[in-house]
Amino acid sequence: MGTIDLPTDVYEALNVPEGEREDVVRRELAVALYREGILSVGKARELSGLSRREFHRLLGDREVDRHYTAAELDEDLEYARR
């Protein structure tokens, strides 16, 4: 796994409890990279550490447009039918 180093003062300035900082940074990075089309929905979800349902809910809460390929849409529709 690759790592990203944040300056200590930036990490400590995050306005979330210390034990939640890494999870919050991962979720925010995942949403931002997906929103910009840098990561696919699957890879962004993997980065976020959330389930498929949780990540899609997060994207909806943030009003992020979905960038679906036909294959991703088929996969999500199949998942929704289960």
Backbone as XML, in Angstrom:
<?xml version="1.0"?>
<chain id="A" units="angstrom">
  <residue number="1" name="MET">
    <atom name="N" x="0.848" y="-1.175" z="0.000"/>
    <atom name="CA" x="0.000" y="0.000" z="0.000"/>
    <atom name="C" x="0.889" y="1.232" z="0.000"/>
  </residue>
  <residue number="2" name="GLY">
    <atom name="N" x="0.520" y="2.223" z="-0.788"/>
    <atom name="CA" x="1.220" y="3.497" z="-0.780"/>
    <atom name="C" x="0.754" y="4.340" z="0.388"/>
  </residue>
  <residue number="3" name="THR">
    <atom name="N" x="1.537" y="5.312" z="0.722"/>
    <atom name="CA" x="1.160" y="6.205" z="1.816"/>
    <atom name="C" x="1.289" y="7.646" z="1.361"/>
  </residue>
  <residue number="4" name="ILE">
    <atom name="N" x="0.552" y="8.501" z="2.016"/>
    <atom name="CA" x="0.620" y="9.940" z="1.785"/>
    <atom name="C" x="0.966" y="10.575" z="3.119"/>
  </residue>
  <residue number="5" name="ASP">
    <atom name="N" x="1.991" y="11.386" z="3.138"/>
    <atom name="CA" x="2.369" y="12.085" z="4.360"/>
    <atom name="C" x="1.709" y="13.454" z="4.386"/>
  </residue>
  <residue number="6" name="LEU">
    <atom name="N" x="0.984" y="13.713" z="5.454"/>
    <atom name="CA" x="0.406" y="15.034" z="5.674"/>
    <atom name="C" x="1.279" y="15.762" z="6.680"/>
  </residue>
  <residue number="7" name="PRO">
    <atom name="N" x="1.468" y="17.058" z="6.486"/>
    <atom name="CA" x="2.196" y="17.808" z="7.511"/>
    <atom name="C" x="1.487" y="17.634" z="8.860"/>
  </residue>
  <residue number="8" name="THR">
    <atom name="N" x="2.257" y="17.461" z="9.901"/>
    <atom name="CA" x="1.702" y="17.209" z="11.228"/>
    <atom name="C" x="0.716" y="18.289" z="11.638"/>
  </residue>
  <residue number="9" name="ASP">
    <atom name="N" x="1.039" y="19.555" z="11.354"/>
    <atom name="CA" x="0.134" y="20.631" z="11.765"/>
    <atom name="C" x="-1.187" y="20.568" z="11.011"/>
  </residue>
  <residue number="10" name="VAL">
    <atom name="N" x="-1.167" y="20.119" z="9.765"/>
    <atom name="CA" x="-2.406" y="19.963" z="8.994"/>
    <atom name="C" x="-3.222" y="18.806" z="9.570"/>
  </residue>
  <residue number="11" name="TYR">
    <atom name="N" x="-2.563" y="17.680" z="9.811"/>
    <atom name="CA" x="-3.247" y="16.508" z="10.368"/>
    <atom name="C" x="-3.891" y="16.849" z="11.711"/>
  </residue>
  <residue number="12" name="GLU">
    <atom name="N" x="-3.161" y="17.550" z="12.554"/>
    <atom name="CA" x="-3.685" y="17.908" z="13.872"/>
    <atom name="C" x="-4.773" y="18.973" z="13.796"/>
  </residue>
  <residue number="13" name="ALA">
    <atom name="N" x="-4.809" y="19.733" z="12.709"/>
    <atom name="CA" x="-5.811" y="20.784" z="12.556"/>
    <atom name="C" x="-7.157" y="20.246" z="12.073"/>
  </residue>
  <residue number="14" name="LEU">
    <atom name="N" x="-7.194" y="18.984" z="11.655"/>
    <atom name="CA" x="-8.463" y="18.415" z="11.201"/>
    <atom name="C" x="-9.468" y="18.472" z="12.340"/>
  </residue>
  <residue number="15" name="ASN">
    <atom name="N" x="-10.620" y="19.014" z="12.053"/>
    <atom name="CA" x="-11.639" y="19.243" z="13.068"/>
    <atom name="C" x="-12.511" y="18.000" z="13.269"/>
  </residue>
  <residue number="16" name="VAL">
    <atom name="N" x="-11.855" y="16.882" z="13.543"/>
    <atom name="CA" x="-12.533" y="15.619" z="13.846"/>
    <atom name="C" x="-11.749" y="14.935" z="14.962"/>
  </residue>
  <residue number="17" name="PRO">
    <atom name="N" x="-12.396" y="14.060" z="15.718"/>
    <atom name="CA" x="-11.676" y="13.361" z="16.787"/>
    <atom name="C" x="-10.454" y="12.623" z="16.236"/>
  </residue>
  <residue number="18" name="GLU">
    <atom name="N" x="-9.402" y="12.588" z="17.011"/>
    <atom name="CA" x="-8.130" y="12.015" z="16.568"/>
    <atom name="C" x="-8.282" y="10.598" z="16.020"/>
  </residue>
  <residue number="19" name="GLY">
    <atom name="N" x="-9.073" y="9.780" z="16.640"/>
    <atom name="CA" x="-9.253" y="8.406" z="16.199"/>
    <atom name="C" x="-9.995" y="8.252" z="14.887"/>
  </residue>
  <residue number="20" name="GLU">
    <atom name="N" x="-10.615" y="9.324" z="14.398"/>
    <atom name="CA" x="-11.395" y="9.273" z="13.156"/>
    <atom name="C" x="-10.697" y="9.962" z="11.991"/>
  </residue>
  <residue number="21" name="ARG">
    <atom name="N" x="-9.562" y="10.586" z="12.231"/>
    <atom name="CA" x="-8.913" y="11.402" z="11.203"/>
    <atom name="C" x="-8.574" y="10.620" z="9.940"/>
  </residue>
  <residue number="22" name="GLU">
    <atom name="N" x="-7.954" y="9.467" z="10.091"/>
    <atom name="CA" x="-7.564" y="8.705" z="8.898"/>
    <atom name="C" x="-8.786" y="8.312" z="8.070"/>
  </residue>
  <residue number="23" name="ASP">
    <atom name="N" x="-9.844" y="7.852" z="8.724"/>
    <atom name="CA" x="-11.056" y="7.463" z="8.004"/>
    <atom name="C" x="-11.668" y="8.649" z="7.273"/>
  </residue>
  <residue number="24" name="VAL">
    <atom name="N" x="-11.705" y="9.798" z="7.927"/>
    <atom name="CA" x="-12.273" y="10.997" z="7.309"/>
    <atom name="C" x="-11.447" y="11.417" z="6.097"/>
  </residue>
  <residue number="25" name="VAL">
    <atom name="N" x="-10.130" y="11.420" z="6.230"/>
    <atom name="CA" x="-9.264" y="11.805" z="5.111"/>
    <atom name="C" x="-9.449" y="10.834" z="3.951"/>
  </residue>
  <residue number="26" name="ARG">
    <atom name="N" x="-9.533" y="9.545" z="4.225"/>
    <atom name="CA" x="-9.728" y="8.550" z="3.164"/>
    <atom name="C" x="-11.057" y="8.770" z="2.450"/>
  </residue>
  <residue number="27" name="ARG">
    <atom name="N" x="-12.126" y="9.006" z="3.210"/>
    <atom name="CA" x="-13.440" y="9.243" z="2.591"/>
    <atom name="C" x="-13.435" y="10.507" z="1.750"/>
  </residue>
  <residue number="28" name="GLU">
    <atom name="N" x="-12.875" y="11.595" z="2.302"/>
    <atom name="CA" x="-12.874" y="12.862" z="1.573"/>
    <atom name="C" x="-12.034" y="12.777" z="0.304"/>
  </residue>
  <residue number="29" name="LEU">
    <atom name="N" x="-10.892" y="12.103" z="0.399"/>
    <atom name="CA" x="-10.039" y="11.925" z="-0.770"/>
    <atom name="C" x="-10.750" y="11.072" z="-1.817"/>
  </residue>
  <residue number="30" name="ALA">
    <atom name="N" x="-11.404" y="10.013" z="-1.381"/>
    <atom name="CA" x="-12.132" y="9.145" z="-2.309"/>
    <atom name="C" x="-13.219" y="9.909" z="-3.046"/>
  </residue>
  <residue number="31" name="VAL">
    <atom name="N" x="-14.002" y="10.695" z="-2.327"/>
    <atom name="CA" x="-15.074" y="11.476" z="-2.960"/>
    <atom name="C" x="-14.489" y="12.480" z="-3.945"/>
  </residue>
  <residue number="32" name="ALA">
    <atom name="N" x="-13.453" y="13.191" z="-3.537"/>
    <atom name="CA" x="-12.849" y="14.208" z="-4.408"/>
    <atom name="C" x="-12.259" y="13.588" z="-5.671"/>
  </residue>
  <residue number="33" name="LEU">
    <atom name="N" x="-11.547" y="12.478" z="-5.530"/>
    <atom name="CA" x="-10.931" y="11.847" z="-6.701"/>
    <atom name="C" x="-11.980" y="11.253" z="-7.633"/>
  </residue>
  <residue number="34" name="TYR">
    <atom name="N" x="-13.066" y="10.745" z="-7.084"/>
    <atom name="CA" x="-14.152" y="10.245" z="-7.928"/>
    <atom name="C" x="-14.850" y="11.406" z="-8.634"/>
  </residue>
  <residue number="35" name="ARG">
    <atom name="N" x="-15.145" y="12.461" z="-7.882"/>
    <atom name="CA" x="-15.835" y="13.630" z="-8.449"/>
    <atom name="C" x="-15.071" y="14.194" z="-9.643"/>
  </residue>
  <residue number="36" name="GLU">
    <atom name="N" x="-13.750" y="14.188" z="-9.554"/>
    <atom name="CA" x="-12.914" y="14.741" z="-10.624"/>
    <atom name="C" x="-12.629" y="13.738" z="-11.741"/>
  </residue>
  <residue number="37" name="GLY">
    <atom name="N" x="-13.142" y="12.522" z="-11.609"/>
    <atom name="CA" x="-12.938" y="11.513" z="-12.642"/>
    <atom name="C" x="-11.557" y="10.879" z="-12.612"/>
  </residue>
  <residue number="38" name="ILE">
    <atom name="N" x="-10.850" y="11.031" z="-11.500"/>
    <atom name="CA" x="-9.496" y="10.489" z="-11.368"/>
    <atom name="C" x="-9.539" y="9.019" z="-10.960"/>
  </residue>
  <residue number="39" name="LEU">
    <atom name="N" x="-10.534" y="8.635" z="-10.169"/>
    <atom name="CA" x="-10.717" y="7.241" z="-9.769"/>
    <atom name="C" x="-12.090" y="6.756" z="-10.212"/>
  </residue>
  <residue number="40" name="SER">
    <atom name="N" x="-12.175" y="5.479" z="-10.540"/>
    <atom name="CA" x="-13.469" y="4.858" z="-10.825"/>
    <atom name="C" x="-14.253" y="4.759" z="-9.520"/>
  </residue>
  <residue number="41" name="VAL">
    <atom name="N" x="-15.531" y="4.518" z="-9.642"/>
    <atom name="CA" x="-16.353" y="4.383" z="-8.443"/>
    <atom name="C" x="-15.880" y="3.211" z="-7.590"/>
  </residue>
  <residue number="42" name="GLY">
    <atom name="N" x="-15.464" y="2.127" z="-8.220"/>
    <atom name="CA" x="-14.996" y="0.965" z="-7.462"/>
    <atom name="C" x="-13.731" y="1.244" z="-6.679"/>
  </residue>
  <residue number="43" name="LYS">
    <atom name="N" x="-12.771" y="1.892" z="-7.323"/>
    <atom name="CA" x="-11.508" y="2.201" z="-6.645"/>
    <atom name="C" x="-11.716" y="3.281" z="-5.584"/>
  </residue>
  <residue number="44" name="ALA">
    <atom name="N" x="-12.578" y="4.253" z="-5.856"/>
    <atom name="CA" x="-12.864" y="5.285" z="-4.859"/>
    <atom name="C" x="-13.545" y="4.663" z="-3.641"/>
  </residue>
  <residue number="45" name="ARG">
    <atom name="N" x="-14.469" y="3.744" z="-3.888"/>
    <atom name="CA" x="-15.133" y="3.062" z="-2.784"/>
    <atom name="C" x="-14.128" y="2.261" z="-1.969"/>
  </residue>
  <residue number="46" name="GLU">
    <atom name="N" x="-13.220" y="1.595" z="-2.659"/>
    <atom name="CA" x="-12.177" y="0.828" z="-1.968"/>
    <atom name="C" x="-11.323" y="1.744" z="-1.091"/>
  </residue>
  <residue number="47" name="LEU">
    <atom name="N" x="-10.930" y="2.880" z="-1.633"/>
    <atom name="CA" x="-10.143" y="3.849" z="-0.871"/>
    <atom name="C" x="-10.910" y="4.343" z="0.351"/>
  </residue>
  <residue number="48" name="SER">
    <atom name="N" x="-12.208" y="4.568" z="0.182"/>
    <atom name="CA" x="-13.016" y="5.103" z="1.281"/>
    <atom name="C" x="-13.146" y="4.131" z="2.448"/>
  </residue>
  <residue number="49" name="GLY">
    <atom name="N" x="-13.028" y="2.830" z="2.159"/>
    <atom name="CA" x="-13.215" y="1.837" z="3.207"/>
    <atom name="C" x="-14.674" y="1.567" z="3.531"/>
  </residue>
  <residue number="50" name="LEU">
    <atom name="N" x="-15.575" y="2.113" z="2.722"/>
    <atom name="CA" x="-17.005" y="1.942" z="2.947"/>
    <atom name="C" x="-17.544" y="0.793" z="2.105"/>
  </residue>
  <residue number="51" name="SER">
    <atom name="N" x="-18.710" y="0.294" z="2.482"/>
    <atom name="CA" x="-19.390" y="-0.689" z="1.643"/>
    <atom name="C" x="-19.901" y="0.029" z="0.394"/>
  </residue>
  <residue number="52" name="ARG">
    <atom name="N" x="-20.295" y="-0.746" z="-0.578"/>
    <atom name="CA" x="-20.840" y="-0.156" z="-1.810"/>
    <atom name="C" x="-22.034" y="0.737" z="-1.495"/>
  </residue>
  <residue number="53" name="ARG">
    <atom name="N" x="-22.940" y="0.213" z="-0.692"/>
    <atom name="CA" x="-24.141" y="0.978" z="-0.344"/>
    <atom name="C" x="-23.774" y="2.269" z="0.396"/>
  </residue>
  <residue number="54" name="GLU">
    <atom name="N" x="-22.866" y="2.165" z="1.372"/>
    <atom name="CA" x="-22.463" y="3.346" z="2.146"/>
    <atom name="C" x="-21.799" y="4.391" z="1.256"/>
  </residue>
  <residue number="55" name="PHE">
    <atom name="N" x="-20.946" y="3.944" z="0.324"/>
    <atom name="CA" x="-20.252" y="4.901" z="-0.539"/>
    <atom name="C" x="-21.228" y="5.591" z="-1.482"/>
  </residue>
  <residue number="56" name="HIS">
    <atom name="N" x="-22.163" y="4.837" z="-2.045"/>
    <atom name="CA" x="-23.151" y="5.464" z="-2.931"/>
    <atom name="C" x="-24.041" y="6.432" z="-2.154"/>
  </residue>
  <residue number="57" name="ARG">
    <atom name="N" x="-24.348" y="6.089" z="-0.925"/>
    <atom name="CA" x="-25.128" y="7.008" z="-0.089"/>
    <atom name="C" x="-24.330" y="8.291" z="0.164"/>
  </residue>
  <residue number="58" name="LEU">
    <atom name="N" x="-23.037" y="8.149" z="0.446"/>
    <atom name="CA" x="-22.175" y="9.314" z="0.660"/>
    <atom name="C" x="-22.133" y="10.189" z="-0.590"/>
  </residue>
  <residue number="59" name="LEU">
    <atom name="N" x="-21.981" y="9.565" z="-1.758"/>
    <atom name="CA" x="-21.981" y="10.342" z="-3.007"/>
    <atom name="C" x="-23.306" y="11.076" z="-3.185"/>
  </residue>
  <residue number="60" name="GLY">
    <atom name="N" x="-24.409" y="10.409" z="-2.877"/>
    <atom name="CA" x="-25.715" y="11.053" z="-2.980"/>
    <atom name="C" x="-25.854" y="12.211" z="-2.009"/>
  </residue>
  <residue number="61" name="ASP">
    <atom name="N" x="-25.409" y="12.003" z="-0.775"/>
    <atom name="CA" x="-25.472" y="13.072" z="0.226"/>
    <atom name="C" x="-24.670" y="14.289" z="-0.212"/>
  </residue>
  <residue number="62" name="ARG">
    <atom name="N" x="-23.576" y="14.051" z="-0.924"/>
    <atom name="CA" x="-22.705" y="15.130" z="-1.391"/>
    <atom name="C" x="-23.120" y="15.658" z="-2.763"/>
  </residue>
  <residue number="63" name="GLU">
    <atom name="N" x="-24.192" y="15.079" z="-3.323"/>
    <atom name="CA" x="-24.702" y="15.468" z="-4.642"/>
    <atom name="C" x="-23.630" y="15.351" z="-5.723"/>
  </residue>
  <residue number="64" name="VAL">
    <atom name="N" x="-22.886" y="14.249" z="-5.680"/>
    <atom name="CA" x="-21.833" y="13.987" z="-6.656"/>
    <atom name="C" x="-22.446" y="13.249" z="-7.834"/>
  </residue>
  <residue number="65" name="ASP">
    <atom name="N" x="-22.253" y="13.783" z="-9.039"/>
    <atom name="CA" x="-22.726" y="13.116" z="-10.248"/>
    <atom name="C" x="-21.989" y="11.803" z="-10.423"/>
  </residue>
  <residue number="66" name="ARG">
    <atom name="N" x="-22.712" y="10.784" z="-10.888"/>
    <atom name="CA" x="-22.103" y="9.476" z="-11.120"/>
    <atom name="C" x="-21.496" y="9.429" z="-12.515"/>
  </residue>
  <residue number="67" name="HIS">
    <atom name="N" x="-20.319" y="8.856" z="-12.625"/>
    <atom name="CA" x="-19.620" y="8.680" z="-13.900"/>
    <atom name="C" x="-19.665" y="7.192" z="-14.225"/>
  </residue>
  <residue number="68" name="TYR">
    <atom name="N" x="-20.747" y="6.752" z="-14.775"/>
    <atom name="CA" x="-20.912" y="5.328" z="-15.037"/>
    <atom name="C" x="-20.472" y="4.936" z="-16.432"/>
  </residue>
  <residue number="69" name="THR">
    <atom name="N" x="-19.750" y="3.838" z="-16.494"/>
    <atom name="CA" x="-19.591" y="3.153" z="-17.768"/>
    <atom name="C" x="-20.777" y="2.196" z="-17.853"/>
  </residue>
  <residue number="70" name="ALA">
    <atom name="N" x="-21.035" y="1.692" z="-19.022"/>
    <atom name="CA" x="-22.141" y="0.745" z="-19.181"/>
    <atom name="C" x="-21.930" y="-0.476" z="-18.292"/>
  </residue>
  <residue number="71" name="ALA">
    <atom name="N" x="-20.698" y="-0.951" z="-18.204"/>
    <atom name="CA" x="-20.406" y="-2.125" z="-17.374"/>
    <atom name="C" x="-20.656" y="-1.834" z="-15.895"/>
  </residue>
  <residue number="72" name="GLU">
    <atom name="N" x="-20.257" y="-0.648" z="-15.424"/>
    <atom name="CA" x="-20.475" y="-0.287" z="-14.019"/>
    <atom name="C" x="-21.963" y="-0.162" z="-13.718"/>
  </residue>
  <residue number="73" name="LEU">
    <atom name="N" x="-22.715" y="0.403" z="-14.663"/>
    <atom name="CA" x="-24.156" y="0.529" z="-14.474"/>
    <atom name="C" x="-24.795" y="-0.853" z="-14.387"/>
  </residue>
  <residue number="74" name="ASP">
    <atom name="N" x="-24.415" y="-1.752" z="-15.292"/>
    <atom name="CA" x="-24.945" y="-3.117" z="-15.245"/>
    <atom name="C" x="-24.611" y="-3.793" z="-13.920"/>
  </residue>
  <residue number="75" name="GLU">
    <atom name="N" x="-23.383" y="-3.612" z="-13.465"/>
    <atom name="CA" x="-22.960" y="-4.215" z="-12.200"/>
    <atom name="C" x="-23.775" y="-3.668" z="-11.036"/>
  </residue>
  <residue number="76" name="ASP">
    <atom name="N" x="-23.993" y="-2.358" z="-11.007"/>
    <atom name="CA" x="-24.766" y="-1.765" z="-9.920"/>
    <atom name="C" x="-26.232" y="-2.185" z="-9.980"/>
  </residue>
  <residue number="77" name="LEU">
    <atom name="N" x="-26.780" y="-2.284" z="-11.179"/>
    <atom name="CA" x="-28.168" y="-2.723" z="-11.302"/>
    <atom name="C" x="-28.316" y="-4.165" z="-10.827"/>
  </residue>
  <residue number="78" name="GLU">
    <atom name="N" x="-27.366" y="-5.006" z="-11.189"/>
    <atom name="CA" x="-27.390" y="-6.400" z="-10.732"/>
    <atom name="C" x="-27.286" y="-6.456" z="-9.206"/>
  </residue>
  <residue number="79" name="TYR">
    <atom name="N" x="-26.413" y="-5.655" z="-8.635"/>
    <atom name="CA" x="-26.252" y="-5.617" z="-7.183"/>
    <atom name="C" x="-27.551" y="-5.157" z="-6.514"/>
  </residue>
  <residue number="80" name="ALA">
    <atom name="N" x="-28.222" y="-4.175" z="-7.108"/>
    <atom name="CA" x="-29.455" y="-3.641" z="-6.529"/>
    <atom name="C" x="-30.586" y="-4.669" z="-6.567"/>
  </residue>
  <residue number="81" name="ARG">
    <atom name="N" x="-30.555" y="-5.563" z="-7.534"/>
    <atom name="CA" x="-31.605" y="-6.578" z="-7.659"/>
    <atom name="C" x="-31.502" y="-7.663" z="-6.592"/>
  </residue>
  <residue number="82" name="ARG">
    <atom name="N" x="-30.359" y="-7.795" z="-5.958"/>
    <atom name="CA" x="-30.160" y="-8.862" z="-4.951"/>
    <atom name="C" x="-30.920" y="-8.608" z="-3.690"/>
  </residue>
</chain>
